[in-house]
Amino acid sequence: MDILKEAEEFEKAKMSNMTTSDRVTASREAKRLILAINEIYKETKDTDLMDLMKRLTAKKKKIEVRLKGRPDSGI
């Protein structure tokens, strides 16, 4: 299960001081990992896999917020 090792490494990786290009790459990598883990989850229904996907999704969302910027709350 190499995909699980990759996911753990991605989860532990530092996300500070990233360029925009690095953020795009990291976001795509997170998506790839989540989809691959989901295929395994469909067969096994292992709750640990679901928890891992949730953590990766949270990290992906943080990266995407930095990419897109925060929406203006003003006029």
TISEZA-126952 format. One line per 2 residues: number of its first residue (from 1); their letters; for each residue x, y, z of N, C-alpha, C, O. Coordinates in steps of 0.001 Angstrom, whole numbers, always signed. Layout:
TISEZA-126952
NUM = a = X:Y:Z:X:Y:Z:X:Y:Z:X:Y:Z  ... .
END
This chain:
TISEZA-126952
1 = md = +834:-1188:+0:+0:+0:+0:+882:+1256:+0:+949:+1976:+996  +1537:+1502:-1097:+2389:+2676:-1234:+1603:+3968:-1117:+2129:+4973:-639 .
3 = il = +359:+3953:-1545:-445:+5180:-1540:-638:+5687:-112:-691:+6896:+113  -742:+4785:+839:-916:+5201:+2231:+357:+5846:+2769:+292:+6802:+3542 .
5 = ke = +1511:+5326:+2362:+2784:+5936:+2769:+2924:+7326:+2165:+3365:+8264:+2829  +2542:+7447:+893:+2596:+8753:+234:+1679:+9751:+941:+2040:+10913:+1131 .
7 = ae = +501:+9289:+1325:-460:+10159:+1999:+74:+10621:+3351:-93:+11784:+3718  +712:+9725:+4092:+1281:+10090:+5388:+2413:+11098:+5219:+2527:+12043:+6000 .
9 = ef = +3249:+10899:+4202:+4339:+11844:+3938:+3788:+13208:+3546:+4296:+14238:+3991  +2754:+13217:+2716:+2135:+14474:+2303:+1532:+15195:+3502:+1632:+16415:+3629 .
11 = ek = +912:+14425:+4367:+262:+14994:+5556:+1291:+15634:+6495:+1001:+16646:+7133  +2482:+15051:+6580:+3516:+15548:+7479:+4344:+16679:+6870:+5059:+17380:+7585 .
13 = ak = +4250:+16855:+5559:+5074:+17846:+4866:+4712:+19266:+5307:+3549:+19585:+5554  +5735:+20098:+5398:+5536:+21503:+5747:+4957:+22242:+4550:+5359:+22010:+3409 .
15 = ms = +4025:+23120:+4817:+3388:+23864:+3735:+3693:+25361:+3820:+3011:+26170:+3191  +4703:+25724:+4588:+5045:+27139:+4696:+6054:+27510:+3617:+6778:+26653:+3110 .
17 = nm = +6094:+28786:+3274:+7018:+29316:+2278:+6897:+28627:+923:+7905:+28335:+279  +5672:+28371:+492:+5439:+27739:-795:+5144:+28805:-1848:+4498:+29815:-1568 .
19 = tt = +5625:+28561:-3044:+5271:+29442:-4144:+3883:+29050:-4650:+3346:+28010:-4270  +3317:+29880:-5498:+2001:+29577:-6062:+2053:+28266:-6839:+1133:+27450:-6762 .
21 = sd = +3112:+28076:-7571:+3279:+26842:-8336:+3329:+25623:-7411:+2746:+24582:-7715  +4029:+25759:-6281:+4101:+24670:-5301:+2728:+24355:-4726:+2389:+23193:-4500 .
23 = rv = +1940:+25405:-4491:+600:+25207:-3942:-310:+24480:-4927:-1083:+23604:-4540  -214:+24849:-6198:-1008:+24178:-7231:-629:+22705:-7293:-1497:+21833:-7351 .
25 = ta = +670:+22435:-7282:+1159:+21055:-7317:+686:+20275:-6089:+247:+19131:-6210  +775:+20890:-4914:+349:+20227:-3675:-1149:+19948:-3688:-1587:+18889:-3236 .
27 = sr = -1932:+20882:-4198:-3379:+20697:-4274:-3723:+19520:-5190:-4586:+18704:-4868  -3041:+19442:-6330:-3283:+18335:-7261:-2850:+16997:-6671:-3513:+15978:-6863 .
29 = ea = -1736:+17014:-5955:-1249:+15788:-5307:-2247:+15325:-4252:-2528:+14131:-4147  -2779:+16256:-3475:-3770:+15905:-2453:-4995:+15280:-3102:-5516:+14277:-2615 .
31 = kr = -5450:+15864:-4191:-6619:+15326:-4894:-6345:+13911:-5385:-7188:+13024:-5250  -5157:+13703:-5958:-4792:+12379:-6458:-4791:+11348:-5332:-5298:+10238:-5491 .
33 = li = -4214:+11731:-4190:-4147:+10813:-3048:-5539:+10502:-2513:-5854:+9349:-2218  -6369:+11530:-2390:-7719:+11337:-1860:-8508:+10388:-2752:-9173:+9480:-2253 .
35 = la = -8441:+10587:-4058:-9182:+9719:-4978:-8663:+8282:-4958:-9445:+7335:-5049  -7354:+8122:-4838:-6784:+6771:-4782:-7189:+6057:-3495:-7525:+4872:-3511 .
37 = in = -7154:+6788:-2383:-7552:+6195:-1101:-9037:+5860:-1120:-9460:+4861:-539  -9829:+6701:-1791:-11262:+6454:-1874:-11561:+5139:-2589:-12486:+4421:-2206 .
39 = ei = -10787:+4822:-3620:-10980:+3550:-4329:-10736:+2363:-3394:-11462:+1370:-3436  -9718:+2477:-2562:-9435:+1416:-1582:-10554:+1363:-555:-10991:+282:-161 .
41 = yk = -11021:+2538:-118:-12076:+2612:+895:-13363:+1949:+405:-14058:+1295:+1183  -13679:+2114:-862:-14902:+1526:-1412:-14920:+10:-1238:-15979:-586:-1043 .
43 = et = -13746:-607:-1308:-13658:-2059:-1183:-13608:-2511:+270:-14214:-3521:+629  -12878:-1756:+1120:-12628:-2233:+2481:-13551:-1639:+3540:-13793:-2265:+4572 .
45 = kd = -14071:-432:+3291:-14901:+288:+4265:-14175:+490:+5600:-14797:+479:+6663  -12867:+673:+5530:-12031:+895:+6710:-12183:+2346:+7181:-11927:+3275:+6415 .
47 = td = -12598:+2542:+8431:-12830:+3898:+8947:-11535:+4699:+9057:-11566:+5928:+8992  -10399:+4023:+9222:-9118:+4729:+9271:-8821:+5422:+7943:-8250:+6512:+7912 .
49 = lm = -9215:+4779:+6856:-9030:+5395:+5541:-9898:+6642:+5400:-9468:+7646:+4832  -11109:+6572:+5917:-12000:+7732:+5857:-11407:+8889:+6653:-11446:+10037:+6210 .
51 = dl = -10864:+8588:+7816:-10240:+9634:+8637:-9051:+10262:+7911:-8863:+11478:+7957  -8257:+9440:+7246:-7114:+9938:+6484:-7582:+10844:+5346:-6991:+11897:+5109 .
53 = mk = -8633:+10444:+4646:-9161:+11271:+3556:-9668:+12613:+4089:-9496:+13645:+3439  -10286:+12600:+5256:-10787:+13847:+5849:-9632:+14786:+6191:-9723:+15990:+5954 .
55 = rl = -8550:+14244:+6746:-7397:+15071:+7094:-6744:+15651:+5848:-6359:+16820:+5831  -6617:+14829:+4798:-6038:+15309:+3551:-6922:+16373:+2908:-6416:+17345:+2348 .
57 = ta = -8224:+16197:+2985:-9149:+17181:+2431:-9028:+18509:+3168:-9063:+19570:+2545  -8888:+18458:+4481:-8729:+19688:+5264:-7455:+20416:+4858:-7455:+21638:+4711 .
59 = kk = -6376:+19671:+4677:-5106:+20286:+4271:-5228:+20862:+2864:-4703:+21940:+2588  -5909:+20157:+1983:-6115:+20624:+609:-6915:+21922:+608:-6603:+22843:-147 .
61 = kk = -7940:+22000:+1445:-8754:+23215:+1511:-7930:+24407:+1991:-8103:+25520:+1493  -7044:+24186:+2947:-6182:+25264:+3429:-5275:+25771:+2312:-5065:+26975:+2167 .
63 = ie = -4746:+24849:+1534:-3887:+25232:+415:-4688:+26044:-606:-4205:+27054:-1118  -5902:+25601:-895:-6725:+26282:-1897:-7171:+27660:-1433:-7331:+28563:-2255 .
65 = vr = -7375:+27839:-131:-7720:+29165:+383:-6577:+30126:+106:-6805:+31273:-277  -5349:+29663:+297:-4187:+30508:+24:-4051:+30785:-1477:-3580:+31854:-1865 .
67 = lk = -4450:+29851:-2308:-4370:+30055:-3751:-5399:+31075:-4237:-5079:+31986:-5000  -6621:+30905:-3788:-7722:+31722:-4280:-7838:+33043:-3530:-8413:+33999:-4050 .
69 = gr = -7306:+33107:-2330:-7469:+34286:-1507:-8780:+34237:-750:-9701:+33511:-1122  -8851:+34996:+285:-10087:+35018:+1074:-11069:+35993:+423:-10664:+37046:-67 .
71 = pd = -12351:+35647:+417:-13328:+36549:-192:-13477:+37824:+642:-13371:+37791:+1868  -13722:+38950:-40:-13921:+40222:+670:-15236:+40175:+1427:-16254:+39711:+913 .
73 = sg = -15196:+40665:+2658:-16438:+40739:+3442:-17076:+42105:+3283:-18206:+42322:+3721  -16354:+43030:+2657:-16857:+44398:+2470:-17649:+44540:+1185:-18124:+43563:+607 .
75 = i = -17774:+45761:+764:-18597:+46067:-420:-17911:+45686:-1698:-18469:+45877:-2779 .
END
